[in-house]
Amino acid sequence: MFANIPWLKKVIIIASFFCMVLLLLPSLSEGLLLSLIGGLLLFIKPDCAFTKISLKRIVSSSVIAVLLLVVYLYYLSQYNDISSISFIMSSLLYGIISVVFIYAFISLCSKADFTGVRSGGSTKVSYKYLIYALIFSVLAMLFVSQSSPLYEINYWDDSNIYHTVAKAVWNGKLLYRDIHDQKGPLMFFIQIPGVIISDDSFTGMYVIEAIAFFAWTVIVLKTVFLFVKPGIATYILIPPISLFALITNSFRYGGSAEEFMLPFLGAALYIGLRCIREERSFTLKEAFVVGIISSMVFWTKFNLCGLLLGFVIYVLIVAIREKKHKELPKLIGMFIAGFFCICIPILLYFAFKGSIKTLFDGYFLSNVSVYVDPRKGSTSDAPFIITFAKKQLEIFMENYKYEHIFFMSVFFSLIVFSARKEKKTFLFFILTLGCAYFGIFGMGFQISYYLMGLKSFMVFAMIPLFLLTEKVSDKLTVRALRPGLAVLGMLLITATVIVCSPSLFMFGREREEYPQYQIAEVIKADGIADPKIINFGFLDSGFYLATDTLPFNNHYCTACDYEYYTYEHKALIQQKAADYIITKDKTYDWEGYELIFVSSSNEMYWNGSFIEEDTFYLYRRVS
């Protein structure tokens, strides 16, 4: 069995298994030893009699064993991760268990038949599932997202920015010219229906989030359909399992661009996998749809387009390999046609307003000038490739430490699809994941929520998971147990996900406890009609929402100290144009303004490691 797996895939399996182990075990040395023993299994060819093992295989396995052992011993010598014989014995025990696990797991993955849709099949979703998934989405997002009515405010600054800017656009301001943020125009157009529903709360955003998650659960089911013949357990468990994409640190408190693009990116993966499973070429209609998806992602947040780039590269490789050159021009033409279906209305809107240049400067130039700098923060004179590699390793490790569920699913998927003889599926997975990763992190910039842009790839891990689920379900001789156990599993998983949600930290907090509403009451008591407020030196934290006002200047909130962004605020303060100034964690001595109120609040640090205190200062213009 393992002898038929190419050596490169064997390396991928070993590396993936090693990374999975590190997420499960507390010690790196145990992980190294696990990989040493379990990984060798792939090269020794254990499904054959040991007497038939060739000298070449023994030598190659021994070399690998020595290399892994050297790494293992080096780690022990550097970090002294060994104190007693009990440690060695426990590590050896883990190693023995890993041999059994990796053999049984890969054997199952390589031999199990995917029983889903083939050529001519249907992935149509029943209306019963749609109703169930919609109800589940509405209820689950009540707890998982701070945009829901169960929370007084979404404490995440990015969500407040989207709401404030969308509200300003809905009230007649022109994006980028009159009010600025670096996200694409489609991000704010998506938010406008939410503003229409409620312009003084996040209820509208909650509705949009619930719809987006509902769409994600439908995409997951249709994708699983391609590989697994679903039973009642799959239908019941897909929504709660899909919810795992939303509970990690990258989800934050809900409302990111990555979250809203999740179903669209998932739909692109579904289209690609369906063509592969049905063993056919991409149709012109599918090329058109992928073009539309690409354009929507591009005009929302262009660094998320890496997945679509990987998709296009895959199509080109397959077309060239299978000598289908004549189909390429038509596919490319339909892709471009779909892409411009979204581009043209957006460009016409800004052209009609005479603001094409502000669109270019506000969306493209501002992002490039702030974020695109792979050497940022580095004082090293090392070659670019070394600097780039070090930065990517830092970013990977930073995400790896706090996003266990996501990385477990990725490594799980790598092992499964490396062990199977499905070259196209494996190639599609590697290309789309690789391009998506470097599209997001390739420029050397990392923020915690960026990883949310890769969560659509968790669907690959759900395929073998639900294959195993159906096999277990089929073993139950009492048919009534199948839905009963599935419902129990759904309840347990949902409860676990909700408890682990970063949002839950603020569940039950009263409105009067938030600095946003405390400061709003102080401003309201002064009786100034339509007060002019400056949000100085930090991102929008909900003060415009709480005071029911709109910013009166363009670059109304800043996250960095670049003169380009702070000049406007400093000039307005010098002119005493603002009635109030709000600062965060810093005090200032401004001529003509006095400090009148201070308020503090606690929130969970982005990686969940500790609770941090935010202190806000309110300054009022002296009459």
ChimeraX attribute file (.defattr): number of C-alpha atoms within 10 A of each C-alpha:
attribute: neighborCount
match mode: 1-to-1
recipient: residues
	/A:1	14
	/A:2	20
	/A:3	15
	/A:4	11
	/A:5	16
	/A:6	11
	/A:7	13
	/A:8	10
	/A:9	17
	/A:10	22
	/A:11	16
	/A:12	16
	/A:13	26
	/A:14	24
	/A:15	17
	/A:16	21
	/A:17	23
	/A:18	22
	/A:19	21
	/A:20	20
	/A:21	21
	/A:22	21
	/A:23	19
	/A:24	11
	/A:25	12
	/A:26	10
	/A:27	13
	/A:28	18
	/A:29	22
	/A:30	24
	/A:31	24
	/A:32	24
	/A:33	24
	/A:34	27
	/A:35	26
	/A:36	24
	/A:37	21
	/A:38	24
	/A:39	27
	/A:40	21
	/A:41	21
	/A:42	25
	/A:43	20
	/A:44	20
	/A:45	18
	/A:46	15
	/A:47	13
	/A:48	12
	/A:49	8
	/A:50	10
	/A:51	6
	/A:52	8
	/A:53	13
	/A:54	11
	/A:55	9
	/A:56	9
	/A:57	14
	/A:58	13
	/A:59	12
	/A:60	13
	/A:61	18
	/A:62	15
	/A:63	12
	/A:64	16
	/A:65	17
	/A:66	12
	/A:67	12
	/A:68	19
	/A:69	16
	/A:70	12
	/A:71	16
	/A:72	18
	/A:73	15
	/A:74	13
	/A:75	16
	/A:76	14
	/A:77	11
	/A:78	8
	/A:79	9
	/A:80	10
	/A:81	15
	/A:82	13
	/A:83	8
	/A:84	8
	/A:85	9
	/A:86	10
	/A:87	13
	/A:88	15
	/A:89	11
	/A:90	12
	/A:91	19
	/A:92	16
	/A:93	13
	/A:94	19
	/A:95	21
	/A:96	15
	/A:97	14
	/A:98	23
	/A:99	20
	/A:100	12
	/A:101	13
	/A:102	22
	/A:103	18
	/A:104	11
	/A:105	14
	/A:106	21
	/A:107	17
	/A:108	16
	/A:109	20
	/A:110	19
	/A:111	12
	/A:112	14
	/A:113	11
	/A:114	18
	/A:115	13
	/A:116	18
	/A:117	20
	/A:118	17
	/A:119	12
	/A:120	6
	/A:121	11
	/A:122	12
	/A:123	14
	/A:124	10
	/A:125	14
	/A:126	8
	/A:127	9
	/A:128	10
	/A:129	16
	/A:130	15
	/A:131	12
	/A:132	14
	/A:133	23
	/A:134	20
	/A:135	13
	/A:136	19
	/A:137	24
	/A:138	18
	/A:139	13
	/A:140	21
	/A:141	24
	/A:142	19
	/A:143	21
	/A:144	25
	/A:145	28
	/A:146	29
	/A:147	30
	/A:148	26
	/A:149	16
	/A:150	16
	/A:151	23
	/A:152	22
	/A:153	26
	/A:154	25
	/A:155	22
	/A:156	21
	/A:157	17
	/A:158	21
	/A:159	23
	/A:160	24
	/A:161	23
	/A:162	25
	/A:163	28
	/A:164	27
	/A:165	27
	/A:166	26
	/A:167	26
	/A:168	22
	/A:169	18
	/A:170	18
	/A:171	10
	/A:172	9
	/A:173	15
	/A:174	18
	/A:175	23
	/A:176	25
	/A:177	18
	/A:178	18
	/A:179	22
	/A:180	20
	/A:181	22
	/A:182	18
	/A:183	21
	/A:184	22
	/A:185	22
	/A:186	19
	/A:187	21
	/A:188	24
	/A:189	17
	/A:190	17
	/A:191	21
	/A:192	23
	/A:193	18
	/A:194	22
	/A:195	22
	/A:196	13
	/A:197	14
	/A:198	14
	/A:199	20
	/A:200	18
	/A:201	24
	/A:202	25
	/A:203	22
	/A:204	23
	/A:205	29
	/A:206	23
	/A:207	19
	/A:208	18
	/A:209	24
	/A:210	24
	/A:211	18
	/A:212	18
	/A:213	27
	/A:214	25
	/A:215	20
	/A:216	29
	/A:217	26
	/A:218	23
	/A:219	26
	/A:220	26
	/A:221	26
	/A:222	21
	/A:223	26
	/A:224	28
	/A:225	25
	/A:226	25
	/A:227	21
	/A:228	24
	/A:229	15
	/A:230	18
	/A:231	16
	/A:232	14
	/A:233	22
	/A:234	23
	/A:235	18
	/A:236	20
	/A:237	21
	/A:238	19
	/A:239	27
	/A:240	23
	/A:241	22
	/A:242	22
	/A:243	20
	/A:244	20
	/A:245	24
	/A:246	23
	/A:247	23
	/A:248	25
	/A:249	21
	/A:250	26
	/A:251	26
	/A:252	27
	/A:253	27
	/A:254	29
	/A:255	26
	/A:256	21
	/A:257	25
	/A:258	24
	/A:259	23
	/A:260	23
	/A:261	23
	/A:262	23
	/A:263	23
	/A:264	22
	/A:265	26
	/A:266	24
	/A:267	23
	/A:268	22
	/A:269	25
	/A:270	20
	/A:271	19
	/A:272	22
	/A:273	20
	/A:274	23
	/A:275	18
	/A:276	20
	/A:277	18
	/A:278	14
	/A:279	12
	/A:280	10
	/A:281	15
	/A:282	18
	/A:283	14
	/A:284	16
	/A:285	13
	/A:286	19
	/A:287	23
	/A:288	22
	/A:289	20
	/A:290	27
	/A:291	26
	/A:292	23
	/A:293	23
	/A:294	28
	/A:295	24
	/A:296	24
	/A:297	26
	/A:298	21
	/A:299	18
	/A:300	25
	/A:301	24
	/A:302	19
	/A:303	20
	/A:304	27
	/A:305	25
	/A:306	25
	/A:307	30
	/A:308	25
	/A:309	18
	/A:310	22
	/A:311	23
	/A:312	18
	/A:313	16
	/A:314	20
	/A:315	18
	/A:316	16
	/A:317	12
	/A:318	15
	/A:319	17
	/A:320	13
	/A:321	10
	/A:322	9
	/A:323	10
	/A:324	12
	/A:325	13
	/A:326	10
	/A:327	14
	/A:328	15
	/A:329	10
	/A:330	14
	/A:331	20
	/A:332	17
	/A:333	15
	/A:334	22
	/A:335	24
	/A:336	18
	/A:337	17
	/A:338	22
	/A:339	22
	/A:340	19
	/A:341	15
	/A:342	19
	/A:343	16
	/A:344	10
	/A:345	11
	/A:346	17
	/A:347	15
	/A:348	13
	/A:349	12
	/A:350	17
	/A:351	13
	/A:352	10
	/A:353	11
	/A:354	11
	/A:355	18
	/A:356	18
	/A:357	13
	/A:358	18
	/A:359	22
	/A:360	12
	/A:361	17
	/A:362	21
	/A:363	23
	/A:364	16
	/A:365	13
	/A:366	16
	/A:367	17
	/A:368	13
	/A:369	10
	/A:370	13
	/A:371	13
	/A:372	15
	/A:373	13
	/A:374	17
	/A:375	16
	/A:376	13
	/A:377	8
	/A:378	10
	/A:379	8
	/A:380	10
	/A:381	9
	/A:382	10
	/A:383	8
	/A:384	12
	/A:385	9
	/A:386	12
	/A:387	18
	/A:388	17
	/A:389	13
	/A:390	13
	/A:391	22
	/A:392	20
	/A:393	13
	/A:394	14
	/A:395	18
	/A:396	14
	/A:397	12
	/A:398	15
	/A:399	22
	/A:400	17
	/A:401	12
	/A:402	19
	/A:403	20
	/A:404	16
	/A:405	16
	/A:406	23
	/A:407	20
	/A:408	22
	/A:409	20
	/A:410	24
	/A:411	20
	/A:412	23
	/A:413	25
	/A:414	23
	/A:415	26
	/A:416	22
	/A:417	24
	/A:418	25
	/A:419	26
	/A:420	19
	/A:421	13
	/A:422	13
	/A:423	12
	/A:424	16
	/A:425	19
	/A:426	18
	/A:427	17
	/A:428	20
	/A:429	24
	/A:430	15
	/A:431	20
	/A:432	23
	/A:433	21
	/A:434	15
	/A:435	21
	/A:436	24
	/A:437	20
	/A:438	16
	/A:439	19
	/A:440	22
	/A:441	22
	/A:442	20
	/A:443	19
	/A:444	23
	/A:445	18
	/A:446	19
	/A:447	12
	/A:448	18
	/A:449	19
	/A:450	21
	/A:451	20
	/A:452	24
	/A:453	28
	/A:454	23
	/A:455	24
	/A:456	27
	/A:457	23
	/A:458	23
	/A:459	25
	/A:460	23
	/A:461	21
	/A:462	21
	/A:463	22
	/A:464	22
	/A:465	18
	/A:466	24
	/A:467	23
	/A:468	16
	/A:469	18
	/A:470	19
	/A:471	12
	/A:472	12
	/A:473	21
	/A:474	14
	/A:475	10
	/A:476	11
	/A:477	9
	/A:478	9
	/A:479	11
	/A:480	9
	/A:481	12
	/A:482	19
	/A:483	17
	/A:484	13
	/A:485	14
	/A:486	19
	/A:487	16
	/A:488	13
	/A:489	17
	/A:490	19
	/A:491	14
	/A:492	12
	/A:493	18
	/A:494	20
	/A:495	14
	/A:496	14
	/A:497	22
	/A:498	21
	/A:499	15
	/A:500	15
	/A:501	21
	/A:502	29
	/A:503	26
	/A:504	17
	/A:505	15
	/A:506	19
	/A:507	14
	/A:508	10
	/A:509	13
	/A:510	11
	/A:511	13
	/A:512	12
	/A:513	13
	/A:514	19
	/A:515	22
	/A:516	23
	/A:517	19
	/A:518	20
	/A:519	23
	/A:520	16
	/A:521	14
	/A:522	14
	/A:523	19
	/A:524	14
	/A:525	9
	/A:526	10
	/A:527	9
	/A:528	10
	/A:529	9
	/A:530	12
	/A:531	19
	/A:532	17
	/A:533	25
	/A:534	25
	/A:535	23
	/A:536	20
	/A:537	20
	/A:538	17
	/A:539	19
	/A:540	25
	/A:541	22
	/A:542	26
	/A:543	22
	/A:544	22
	/A:545	23
	/A:546	19
	/A:547	21
	/A:548	15
	/A:549	18
	/A:550	20
	/A:551	19
	/A:552	16
	/A:553	18
	/A:554	18
	/A:555	20
	/A:556	26
	/A:557	24
	/A:558	17
	/A:559	12
	/A:560	13
	/A:561	11
	/A:562	10
	/A:563	9
	/A:564	10
	/A:565	17
	/A:566	18
	/A:567	13
	/A:568	14
	/A:569	23
	/A:570	13
	/A:571	11
	/A:572	13
	/A:573	21
	/A:574	12
	/A:575	10
	/A:576	16
	/A:577	15
	/A:578	20
	/A:579	19
	/A:580	21
	/A:581	21
	/A:582	22
	/A:583	19
	/A:584	19
	/A:585	12
	/A:586	11
	/A:587	13
	/A:588	11
	/A:589	9
	/A:590	14
	/A:591	11
	/A:592	14
	/A:593	20
	/A:594	16
	/A:595	18
	/A:596	12
	/A:597	14
	/A:598	16
	/A:599	16
	/A:600	16
	/A:601	13
	/A:602	13
	/A:603	17
	/A:604	17
	/A:605	14
	/A:606	20
	/A:607	18
	/A:608	13
	/A:609	9
	/A:610	9
	/A:611	13
	/A:612	12
	/A:613	12
	/A:614	13
	/A:615	15
	/A:616	19
	/A:617	20
	/A:618	22
	/A:619	24
	/A:620	19
	/A:621	18
	/A:622	12
	/A:623	6
